[in-house]
Amino acid sequence: MTTNTKKITEENFDATYTDSIEIERVDKFVCDEMDRQIHRYIKAMHGSKRVMDNFISHLKTLDSAGRETAIARYIDFNRKAVSGLDLKIVLTRAYANYCDTYDFFVKLLSDKAKFDFYLHRIREKYLCFHEVFEQDGKFGIKDARGNILVHPRYDFLRRVFAYVDDLAPMPIIAQREGKFGLILPDGCDTRVTEFVYDDIALLDEPPFFEGTRGGVTLPIETSLLQET
C-alpha cells in the first residue's frame, strides 16, 4: 500500500511506502491499548467486577473494526475515560508491541511523518464526539460525521454520560412543549417514555432515571433500561 502516487525508489522507499500489514497490526495494538485504558477507567470509577466482566465479554464478540467502534462510542459516552490520556504514549506502546527488535522500534519511533500519520488515525477512530446543535430555536444532536442522531425538535436536551455493561445506547433527557421524556439517539427519535414528566433526573445506578410528575418522584422503569 502506498500513501500517495509518487513513484517509489530506493531513496524514497521509507518515506513513500506504507505496509498494509503494518497498519493492520499497529491498529490492533492501539485498540488493545485503548481497551486497557477503558479498563483502568472503570476500575478508577470503582465499577463492579460484573461491569468489568460484561464489558470484556462484549468486546470479545466483536471483530477489530467492531471493537474500535464500540470503544469510540464508549469514549463518547464517557469522555473522562480519556481525560489526561496522552495518545503519543498509546501509540508508543503499540509500536513496542509491534516491533520485534529494539533497533526497529527506534527507527519507527524516529519517523515523525509516520508517527503523525498514526496519531491522526487514532484521533479519527476514537475521538468521535457528538455535538448539540440549534436550528430554528430547537435543539438536536449530530455525531462527529454530521449524521443526525436526534432531530432539532426539542426545547432542551441533556446527553447522558454513564457507562453501562454492554455499551447499549443511553436515552437522552428531552423537553418538548413543557414536558420531559426520554428518547434514543438513534436517528429516529425513538421514545423510551412519553413526554409526561415535569422533570427527569439522572441516577447513579439502574434504572438511571427518576421522573417527577404531579409532585411525585419515582424511578422510571422500562424494559429497555432494565436490559441495559
DOLORO-609285 format. One record per residue: residue in one letter; x, y, z of N, C-alpha, C in turn; residue number from 1. Coordinates in steps of 0.2 Angstrom, whole numbers, m for minus. Layout:
// DOLORO-609285
+---+-------+-------+-------+-------+-------+-------+-------+-------+-------+-----+
: r :   nxx :   nyy :   nzz :  caxx :  cayy :  cazz :   cxx :   cyy :   czz :   k :
+---+-------+-------+-------+-------+-------+-------+-------+-------+-------+-----+
: A :     X :     Y :     Z :     X :     Y :     Z :     X :     Y :     Z : NUM :
...
+---+-------+-------+-------+-------+-------+-------+-------+-------+-------+-----+
END
This chain:
// DOLORO-609285
+---+-------+-------+-------+-------+-------+-------+-------+-------+-------+-----+
: r :   nxx :   nyy :   nzz :  caxx :  cayy :  cazz :   cxx :   cyy :   czz :   k :
+---+-------+-------+-------+-------+-------+-------+-------+-------+-------+-----+
: M :     4 :    m6 :     0 :     0 :     0 :     0 :     4 :     6 :     0 :   1 :
: T :     3 :    11 :    m4 :     7 :    17 :    m5 :     3 :    23 :    m2 :   2 :
: T :     6 :    28 :     1 :     2 :    33 :     4 :     1 :    39 :    m1 :   3 :
: N :     4 :    38 :    m7 :     2 :    43 :   m12 :     4 :    40 :   m19 :   4 :
: T :     4 :    43 :   m24 :     5 :    41 :   m31 :    12 :    42 :   m33 :   5 :
: K :    16 :    45 :   m29 :    23 :    46 :   m31 :    27 :    40 :   m32 :   6 :
: K :    31 :    40 :   m37 :    35 :    34 :   m39 :    40 :    32 :   m33 :   7 :
: I :    40 :    26 :   m32 :    44 :    23 :   m26 :    51 :    21 :   m29 :   8 :
: T :    56 :    24 :   m26 :    63 :    22 :   m27 :    66 :    20 :   m21 :   9 :
: E :    72 :    18 :   m22 :    76 :    15 :   m16 :    77 :    21 :   m11 :  10 :
: E :    78 :    27 :   m14 :    80 :    33 :   m10 :    74 :    35 :    m6 :  11 :
: N :    68 :    35 :    m9 :    62 :    37 :    m5 :    57 :    32 :    m2 :  12 :
: F :    60 :    26 :    m2 :    55 :    20 :    m1 :    52 :    21 :     6 :  13 :
: D :    56 :    22 :    11 :    54 :    23 :    18 :    49 :    28 :    19 :  14 :
: A :    50 :    34 :    16 :    45 :    39 :    16 :    39 :    39 :    12 :  15 :
: T :    39 :    34 :     7 :    33 :    34 :     2 :    29 :    28 :     3 :  16 :
: Y :    32 :    22 :     5 :    28 :    16 :     6 :    26 :    15 :    13 :  17 :
: T :    20 :    13 :    13 :    17 :    11 :    20 :    14 :     4 :    19 :  18 :
: D :    16 :    m1 :    23 :    14 :    m8 :    23 :     8 :    m9 :    26 :  19 :
: S :     3 :   m12 :    22 :    m4 :   m13 :    25 :    m4 :   m17 :    31 :  20 :
: I :     1 :   m22 :    31 :     1 :   m27 :    36 :     3 :   m23 :    43 :  21 :
: E :     8 :   m18 :    42 :    10 :   m14 :    47 :     4 :   m10 :    50 :  22 :
: I :     0 :    m7 :    46 :    m5 :    m3 :    48 :   m10 :    m7 :    52 :  23 :
: E :   m12 :   m13 :    49 :   m16 :   m18 :    52 :   m14 :   m20 :    59 :  24 :
: R :    m8 :   m21 :    60 :    m5 :   m23 :    67 :    m5 :   m17 :    71 :  25 :
: V :    m2 :   m12 :    69 :    m2 :    m6 :    74 :    m9 :    m4 :    76 :  26 :
: D :   m14 :    m4 :    71 :   m21 :    m3 :    73 :   m23 :    m8 :    79 :  27 :
: K :   m21 :   m14 :    78 :   m23 :   m19 :    83 :   m20 :   m18 :    90 :  28 :
: F :   m14 :   m16 :    90 :   m11 :   m15 :    96 :   m13 :    m8 :    99 :  29 :
: V :   m15 :    m3 :    95 :   m18 :     3 :    98 :   m25 :     2 :   101 :  30 :
: C :   m28 :    m3 :    97 :   m35 :    m5 :   100 :   m34 :    m8 :   107 :  31 :
: D :   m29 :   m12 :   107 :   m28 :   m16 :   114 :   m26 :   m11 :   119 :  32 :
: E :   m22 :    m5 :   118 :   m21 :     0 :   122 :   m27 :     4 :   124 :  33 :
: M :   m31 :     5 :   120 :   m37 :     9 :   121 :   m42 :     5 :   126 :  34 :
: D :   m42 :    m1 :   124 :   m46 :    m6 :   128 :   m43 :    m6 :   135 :  35 :
: R :   m37 :    m6 :   136 :   m34 :    m6 :   143 :   m35 :     0 :   146 :  36 :
: Q :   m35 :     6 :   143 :   m37 :    12 :   146 :   m44 :    12 :   149 :  37 :
: I :   m49 :     9 :   145 :   m56 :     9 :   147 :   m56 :     5 :   154 :  38 :
: H :   m52 :    m1 :   154 :   m52 :    m5 :   160 :   m50 :    m1 :   166 :  39 :
: R :   m45 :     3 :   165 :   m42 :     7 :   170 :   m47 :    12 :   173 :  40 :
: Y :   m51 :    15 :   168 :   m56 :    20 :   170 :   m61 :    17 :   174 :  41 :
: I :   m64 :    11 :   172 :   m69 :     8 :   176 :   m67 :     6 :   183 :  42 :
: K :   m60 :     4 :   183 :   m58 :     2 :   190 :   m57 :     9 :   194 :  43 :
: A :   m55 :    14 :   191 :   m54 :    20 :   195 :   m61 :    23 :   197 :  44 :
: M :   m66 :    22 :   193 :   m73 :    24 :   195 :   m76 :    19 :   200 :  45 :
: H :   m72 :    14 :   202 :   m75 :     9 :   206 :   m80 :     5 :   203 :  46 :
: G :   m80 :     3 :   197 :   m85 :    m1 :   194 :   m85 :    m8 :   196 :  47 :
: S :   m90 :   m11 :   196 :   m91 :   m18 :   199 :   m87 :   m23 :   195 :  48 :
: K :   m85 :   m29 :   197 :   m82 :   m34 :   193 :   m87 :   m36 :   188 :  49 :
: R :   m94 :   m36 :   189 :   m99 :   m38 :   184 :   m98 :   m33 :   178 :  50 :
: V :   m98 :   m27 :   180 :   m97 :   m22 :   174 :   m91 :   m24 :   170 :  51 :
: M :   m85 :   m25 :   174 :   m79 :   m26 :   170 :   m80 :   m33 :   166 :  52 :
: D :   m82 :   m38 :   169 :   m83 :   m44 :   165 :   m88 :   m44 :   159 :  53 :
: N :   m93 :   m40 :   160 :   m98 :   m39 :   155 :   m95 :   m35 :   149 :  54 :
: F :   m91 :   m30 :   151 :   m88 :   m26 :   146 :   m83 :   m30 :   142 :  55 :
: I :   m79 :   m34 :   145 :   m74 :   m38 :   142 :   m77 :   m43 :   137 :  56 :
: S :   m82 :   m46 :   140 :   m86 :   m51 :   136 :   m89 :   m48 :   130 :  57 :
: H :   m92 :   m42 :   130 :   m95 :   m39 :   125 :   m89 :   m38 :   119 :  58 :
: L :   m84 :   m35 :   121 :   m78 :   m33 :   116 :   m76 :   m40 :   113 :  59 :
: K :   m76 :   m45 :   116 :   m73 :   m51 :   113 :   m77 :   m54 :   108 :  60 :
: T :   m84 :   m52 :   108 :   m88 :   m54 :   102 :   m87 :   m50 :    96 :  61 :
: L :   m83 :   m45 :    96 :   m83 :   m41 :    90 :   m76 :   m42 :    86 :  62 :
: D :   m77 :   m40 :    80 :   m71 :   m40 :    76 :   m67 :   m34 :    77 :  63 :
: S :   m61 :   m33 :    74 :   m57 :   m27 :    75 :   m60 :   m21 :    74 :  64 :
: A :   m64 :   m20 :    68 :   m67 :   m14 :    67 :   m73 :   m13 :    72 :  65 :
: G :   m76 :   m18 :    74 :   m82 :   m18 :    79 :   m79 :   m15 :    86 :  66 :
: R :   m73 :   m18 :    88 :   m70 :   m16 :    94 :   m68 :    m8 :    94 :  67 :
: E :   m66 :    m6 :    88 :   m64 :     1 :    88 :   m70 :     5 :    88 :  68 :
: T :   m76 :     3 :    85 :   m82 :     7 :    85 :   m85 :     7 :    92 :  69 :
: A :   m85 :     1 :    95 :   m88 :     1 :   102 :   m84 :     5 :   107 :  70 :
: I :   m77 :     5 :   107 :   m73 :     9 :   111 :   m74 :    16 :   110 :  71 :
: A :   m74 :    18 :   104 :   m75 :    25 :   102 :   m82 :    28 :   105 :  72 :
: R :   m87 :    23 :   104 :   m94 :    25 :   107 :   m94 :    26 :   114 :  73 :
: Y :   m90 :    21 :   118 :   m89 :    21 :   125 :   m86 :    28 :   127 :  74 :
: I :   m81 :    30 :   123 :   m77 :    36 :   125 :   m82 :    42 :   124 :  75 :
: D :   m86 :    42 :   119 :   m91 :    47 :   118 :   m96 :    48 :   124 :  76 :
: F :   m98 :    42 :   126 :  m102 :    42 :   132 :   m99 :    44 :   138 :  77 :
: N :   m92 :    43 :   139 :   m88 :    44 :   145 :   m82 :    47 :   143 :  78 :
: R :   m82 :    54 :   142 :   m76 :    57 :   139 :   m71 :    58 :   144 :  79 :
: K :   m72 :    57 :   151 :   m67 :    57 :   156 :   m63 :    51 :   155 :  80 :
: A :   m65 :    46 :   152 :   m61 :    40 :   151 :   m54 :    41 :   148 :  81 :
: V :   m54 :    47 :   144 :   m48 :    49 :   140 :   m45 :    55 :   143 :  82 :
: S :   m48 :    58 :   148 :   m45 :    64 :   151 :   m38 :    63 :   154 :  83 :
: G :   m34 :    67 :   151 :   m27 :    66 :   153 :   m23 :    61 :   149 :  84 :
: L :   m26 :    57 :   145 :   m23 :    52 :   141 :   m19 :    55 :   136 :  85 :
: D :   m12 :    53 :   135 :    m8 :    55 :   130 :    m7 :    50 :   125 :  86 :
: L :   m10 :    52 :   119 :   m11 :    47 :   113 :    m4 :    45 :   111 :  87 :
: K :     1 :    50 :   112 :     8 :    48 :   110 :    11 :    42 :   114 :  88 :
: I :     9 :    41 :   120 :    11 :    36 :   124 :     7 :    29 :   122 :  89 :
: V :     1 :    30 :   120 :    m3 :    25 :   117 :     0 :    22 :   111 :  90 :
: L :     2 :    26 :   106 :     5 :    24 :   100 :    12 :    21 :   101 :  91 :
: T :    16 :    24 :   106 :    22 :    21 :   108 :    22 :    14 :   110 :  92 :
: R :    17 :    13 :   115 :    16 :     6 :   117 :    14 :     2 :   112 :  93 :
: A :    10 :     4 :   107 :     8 :     0 :   101 :    14 :    m2 :    97 :  94 :
: Y :    18 :     3 :    96 :    24 :     2 :    92 :    28 :    m3 :    95 :  95 :
: A :    29 :    m3 :   102 :    33 :    m8 :   106 :    31 :   m15 :   105 :  96 :
: N :    24 :   m16 :   105 :    21 :   m22 :   104 :    22 :   m25 :    97 :  97 :
: Y :    22 :   m20 :    92 :    23 :   m22 :    85 :    30 :   m24 :    83 :  98 :
: C :    35 :   m20 :    86 :    42 :   m21 :    84 :    45 :   m28 :    87 :  99 :
: D :    49 :   m31 :    83 :    52 :   m37 :    86 :    59 :   m36 :    88 : 100 :
: T :    62 :   m30 :    86 :    69 :   m28 :    89 :    69 :   m21 :    91 : 101 :
: Y :    73 :   m20 :    96 :    74 :   m13 :    98 :    76 :    m8 :    93 : 102 :
: D :    81 :   m10 :    88 :    83 :    m6 :    83 :    77 :    m4 :    78 : 103 :
: F :    73 :    m8 :    77 :    67 :    m7 :    73 :    62 :    m2 :    76 : 104 :
: F :    61 :    m3 :    83 :    57 :     1 :    87 :    60 :     8 :    87 : 105 :
: V :    66 :     9 :    88 :    69 :    16 :    87 :    68 :    19 :    81 : 106 :
: K :    69 :    15 :    75 :    69 :    18 :    69 :    61 :    20 :    67 : 107 :
: L :    57 :    16 :    69 :    50 :    18 :    68 :    48 :    24 :    72 : 108 :
: L :    50 :    24 :    78 :    48 :    30 :    83 :    51 :    36 :    80 : 109 :
: S :    57 :    36 :    77 :    60 :    42 :    74 :    57 :    45 :    68 : 110 :
: D :    53 :    41 :    65 :    50 :    43 :    59 :    44 :    47 :    60 : 111 :
: K :    45 :    54 :    60 :    40 :    59 :    63 :    34 :    59 :    58 : 112 :
: A :    35 :    58 :    52 :    29 :    58 :    47 :    24 :    52 :    48 : 113 :
: K :    27 :    47 :    49 :    23 :    41 :    50 :    20 :    41 :    57 : 114 :
: F :    24 :    44 :    62 :    21 :    44 :    69 :    15 :    49 :    69 : 115 :
: D :    15 :    55 :    65 :    10 :    59 :    64 :     4 :    56 :    61 : 116 :
: F :     5 :    52 :    56 :     0 :    48 :    52 :    m4 :    44 :    57 : 117 :
: Y :    m1 :    40 :    61 :    m4 :    36 :    66 :    m8 :    40 :    71 : 118 :
: L :    m5 :    45 :    74 :    m8 :    49 :    78 :   m15 :    52 :    76 : 119 :
: H :   m15 :    54 :    69 :   m21 :    57 :    66 :   m26 :    51 :    65 : 120 :
: R :   m23 :    45 :    64 :   m28 :    39 :    63 :   m31 :    38 :    70 : 121 :
: I :   m27 :    38 :    75 :   m30 :    36 :    82 :   m36 :    41 :    83 : 122 :
: R :   m35 :    48 :    82 :   m40 :    53 :    84 :   m46 :    52 :    79 : 123 :
: E :   m45 :    50 :    73 :   m51 :    49 :    69 :   m55 :    43 :    71 : 124 :
: K :   m52 :    38 :    73 :   m55 :    32 :    75 :   m59 :    33 :    82 : 125 :
: Y :   m55 :    36 :    87 :   m58 :    35 :    94 :   m61 :    42 :    97 : 126 :
: L :   m59 :    47 :    94 :   m61 :    53 :    97 :   m67 :    56 :    93 : 127 :
: C :   m72 :    53 :    93 :   m78 :    54 :    88 :   m83 :    57 :    92 : 128 :
: F :   m83 :    63 :    94 :   m88 :    66 :    99 :   m94 :    69 :    95 : 129 :
: H :  m100 :    68 :    98 :  m106 :    71 :    95 :  m106 :    78 :    97 : 130 :
: E :  m111 :    82 :    95 :  m112 :    89 :    97 :  m120 :    91 :    96 : 131 :
: V :  m122 :    95 :   101 :  m129 :    98 :   101 :  m129 :   104 :    96 : 132 :
: F :  m134 :   104 :    92 :  m134 :   110 :    88 :  m141 :   113 :    88 : 133 :
: E :  m142 :   119 :    86 :  m148 :   123 :    86 :  m151 :   124 :    79 : 134 :
: Q :  m157 :   123 :    78 :  m160 :   125 :    72 :  m167 :   128 :    73 : 135 :
: D :  m168 :   134 :    71 :  m175 :   137 :    72 :  m177 :   137 :    79 : 136 :
: G :  m172 :   138 :    84 :  m174 :   138 :    91 :  m175 :   132 :    94 : 137 :
: K :  m174 :   126 :    90 :  m175 :   120 :    93 :  m168 :   116 :    93 : 138 :
: F :  m167 :   111 :    97 :  m161 :   108 :    98 :  m161 :   100 :    96 : 139 :
: G :  m155 :    98 :    93 :  m154 :    92 :    90 :  m147 :    90 :    92 : 140 :
: I :  m145 :    84 :    90 :  m138 :    81 :    91 :  m136 :    78 :    84 : 141 :
: K :  m130 :    79 :    83 :  m126 :    76 :    77 :  m120 :    72 :    80 : 142 :
: D :  m118 :    67 :    76 :  m112 :    63 :    78 :  m106 :    67 :    75 : 143 :
: A :  m100 :    64 :    76 :   m94 :    68 :    73 :   m94 :    68 :    66 : 144 :
: R :   m98 :    64 :    62 :   m98 :    64 :    55 :  m103 :    68 :    52 : 145 :
: G :  m107 :    71 :    56 :  m113 :    76 :    54 :  m119 :    72 :    53 : 146 :
: N :  m120 :    66 :    55 :  m126 :    62 :    55 :  m131 :    64 :    60 : 147 :
: I :  m137 :    65 :    59 :  m142 :    67 :    64 :  m143 :    61 :    68 : 148 :
: L :  m142 :    62 :    75 :  m144 :    57 :    80 :  m151 :    58 :    83 : 149 :
: V :  m152 :    65 :    84 :  m158 :    67 :    87 :  m160 :    74 :    83 : 150 :
: H :  m166 :    74 :    80 :  m168 :    79 :    76 :  m169 :    85 :    80 : 151 :
: P :  m169 :    91 :    77 :  m170 :    98 :    80 :  m177 :    99 :    82 : 152 :
: R :  m180 :    96 :    87 :  m187 :    96 :    88 :  m188 :    98 :    95 : 153 :
: Y :  m183 :    99 :    99 :  m184 :    99 :   107 :  m181 :   106 :   110 : 154 :
: D :  m185 :   108 :   115 :  m183 :   114 :   118 :  m177 :   113 :   123 : 155 :
: F :  m175 :   107 :   125 :  m170 :   105 :   129 :  m168 :    98 :   128 : 156 :
: L :  m161 :    97 :   128 :  m158 :    90 :   128 :  m153 :    90 :   133 : 157 :
: R :  m152 :    84 :   136 :  m147 :    83 :   141 :  m144 :    76 :   139 : 158 :
: R :  m138 :    76 :   136 :  m135 :    69 :   134 :  m132 :    66 :   140 : 159 :
: V :  m134 :    60 :   141 :  m132 :    56 :   147 :  m125 :    53 :   147 : 160 :
: F :  m120 :    54 :   151 :  m114 :    51 :   151 :  m113 :    46 :   157 : 161 :
: A :  m114 :    40 :   155 :  m114 :    35 :   160 :  m112 :    28 :   157 : 162 :
: Y :  m108 :    24 :   160 :  m106 :    18 :   157 :  m110 :    13 :   159 : 163 :
: V :  m112 :     8 :   154 :  m116 :     3 :   155 :  m113 :    m4 :   153 : 164 :
: D :  m115 :    m9 :   155 :  m111 :   m15 :   154 :  m110 :   m17 :   147 : 165 :
: D :  m115 :   m17 :   143 :  m115 :   m19 :   136 :  m114 :   m14 :   131 : 166 :
: L :  m112 :    m8 :   133 :  m112 :    m2 :   129 :  m118 :     0 :   125 : 167 :
: A :  m124 :    m2 :   128 :  m130 :     0 :   125 :  m131 :     7 :   125 : 168 :
: P :  m135 :    10 :   120 :  m136 :    17 :   120 :  m140 :    19 :   126 : 169 :
: M :  m138 :    25 :   129 :  m142 :    28 :   134 :  m147 :    33 :   132 : 170 :
: P :  m153 :    33 :   134 :  m158 :    38 :   132 :  m155 :    45 :   133 : 171 :
: I :  m158 :    50 :   130 :  m157 :    57 :   131 :  m163 :    60 :   135 : 172 :
: I :  m162 :    64 :   139 :  m167 :    68 :   143 :  m169 :    74 :   138 : 173 :
: A :  m175 :    74 :   136 :  m178 :    79 :   131 :  m184 :    83 :   134 : 174 :
: Q :  m185 :    89 :   132 :  m191 :    93 :   134 :  m194 :    95 :   128 : 175 :
: R :  m201 :    94 :   128 :  m205 :    96 :   122 :  m212 :    99 :   125 : 176 :
: E :  m213 :   105 :   123 :  m220 :   108 :   125 :  m221 :   108 :   132 : 177 :
: G :  m215 :   109 :   136 :  m215 :   110 :   143 :  m215 :   103 :   147 : 178 :
: K :  m215 :    98 :   144 :  m214 :    91 :   147 :  m208 :    88 :   145 : 179 :
: F :  m205 :    83 :   150 :  m199 :    80 :   149 :  m201 :    72 :   147 : 180 :
: G :  m196 :    69 :   143 :  m197 :    62 :   141 :  m190 :    60 :   140 : 181 :
: L :  m189 :    53 :   138 :  m183 :    50 :   136 :  m184 :    48 :   129 : 182 :
: I :  m178 :    49 :   125 :  m178 :    47 :   118 :  m171 :    44 :   117 : 183 :
: L :  m171 :    40 :   112 :  m164 :    37 :   110 :  m161 :    41 :   104 : 184 :
: P :  m154 :    41 :   105 :  m151 :    45 :    99 :  m149 :    40 :    94 : 185 :
: D :  m154 :    38 :    91 :  m154 :    33 :    85 :  m156 :    35 :    78 : 186 :
: G :  m156 :    42 :    78 :  m158 :    45 :    71 :  m165 :    44 :    70 : 187 :
: C :  m169 :    41 :    74 :  m177 :    41 :    73 :  m180 :    44 :    79 : 188 :
: D :  m177 :    47 :    84 :  m180 :    50 :    90 :  m185 :    45 :    93 : 189 :
: T :  m183 :    38 :    94 :  m187 :    33 :    97 :  m188 :    35 :   104 : 190 :
: R :  m195 :    35 :   106 :  m197 :    37 :   113 :  m196 :    31 :   117 : 191 :
: V :  m192 :    32 :   123 :  m192 :    27 :   128 :  m198 :    28 :   133 : 192 :
: T :  m199 :    35 :   134 :  m205 :    36 :   138 :  m209 :    42 :   134 : 193 :
: E :  m215 :    43 :   136 :  m219 :    48 :   134 :  m217 :    55 :   137 : 194 :
: F :  m219 :    60 :   134 :  m217 :    67 :   137 :  m222 :    69 :   142 : 195 :
: V :  m222 :    66 :   148 :  m227 :    67 :   153 :  m224 :    70 :   160 : 196 :
: Y :  m217 :    70 :   160 :  m214 :    72 :   166 :  m213 :    79 :   167 : 197 :
: D :  m214 :    82 :   173 :  m212 :    89 :   175 :  m204 :    90 :   175 : 198 :
: D :  m201 :    84 :   177 :  m193 :    84 :   177 :  m191 :    77 :   177 : 199 :
: I :  m185 :    76 :   174 :  m182 :    70 :   175 :  m174 :    71 :   177 : 200 :
: A :  m173 :    67 :   182 :  m166 :    67 :   185 :  m162 :    61 :   184 : 201 :
: L :  m155 :    61 :   184 :  m151 :    56 :   182 :  m149 :    52 :   189 : 202 :
: L :  m149 :    46 :   189 :  m147 :    42 :   195 :  m140 :    39 :   193 : 203 :
: D :  m137 :    37 :   198 :  m130 :    34 :   198 :  m130 :    26 :   196 : 204 :
: E :  m136 :    23 :   197 :  m137 :    16 :   196 :  m143 :    15 :   192 : 205 :
: P :  m144 :     9 :   189 :  m150 :     7 :   186 :  m156 :     8 :   190 : 206 :
: P :  m162 :    10 :   188 :  m163 :    11 :   181 :  m161 :    18 :   178 : 207 :
: F :  m156 :    22 :   182 :  m153 :    28 :   179 :  m157 :    34 :   179 : 208 :
: F :  m164 :    34 :   179 :  m168 :    40 :   179 :  m173 :    39 :   184 : 209 :
: E :  m175 :    45 :   186 :  m181 :    46 :   190 :  m185 :    52 :   187 : 210 :
: G :  m192 :    51 :   187 :  m196 :    56 :   185 :  m201 :    59 :   190 : 211 :
: T :  m202 :    66 :   189 :  m207 :    69 :   194 :  m213 :    71 :   190 : 212 :
: R :  m218 :    69 :   192 :  m225 :    70 :   189 :  m230 :    71 :   194 : 213 :
: G :  m233 :    77 :   194 :  m238 :    79 :   199 :  m236 :    79 :   206 : 214 :
: G :  m230 :    81 :   207 :  m227 :    82 :   213 :  m224 :    75 :   216 : 215 :
: V :  m225 :    70 :   213 :  m222 :    63 :   215 :  m216 :    61 :   211 : 216 :
: T :  m211 :    59 :   214 :  m204 :    57 :   211 :  m203 :    50 :   211 : 217 :
: L :  m203 :    46 :   206 :  m202 :    39 :   206 :  m197 :    37 :   201 : 218 :
: P :  m193 :    31 :   202 :  m188 :    29 :   197 :  m192 :    27 :   190 : 219 :
: I :  m189 :    28 :   185 :  m193 :    27 :   178 :  m191 :    20 :   176 : 220 :
: E :  m195 :    15 :   176 :  m194 :     8 :   175 :  m197 :     7 :   168 : 221 :
: T :  m192 :     5 :   163 :  m194 :     2 :   157 :  m190 :    m4 :   155 : 222 :
: S :  m193 :    m8 :   150 :  m189 :   m14 :   149 :  m183 :   m13 :   145 : 223 :
: L :  m182 :    m7 :   142 :  m176 :    m5 :   139 :  m170 :    m4 :   144 : 224 :
: L :  m172 :     0 :   149 :  m167 :     2 :   154 :  m165 :    m4 :   158 : 225 :
: Q :  m170 :    m9 :   159 :  m169 :   m15 :   163 :  m164 :   m19 :   159 : 226 :
: E :  m164 :   m19 :   153 :  m159 :   m23 :   149 :  m152 :   m20 :   149 : 227 :
: T :  m152 :   m14 :   150 :  m145 :   m10 :   150 :  m142 :   m11 :   156 : 228 :
+---+-------+-------+-------+-------+-------+-------+-------+-------+-------+-----+
END
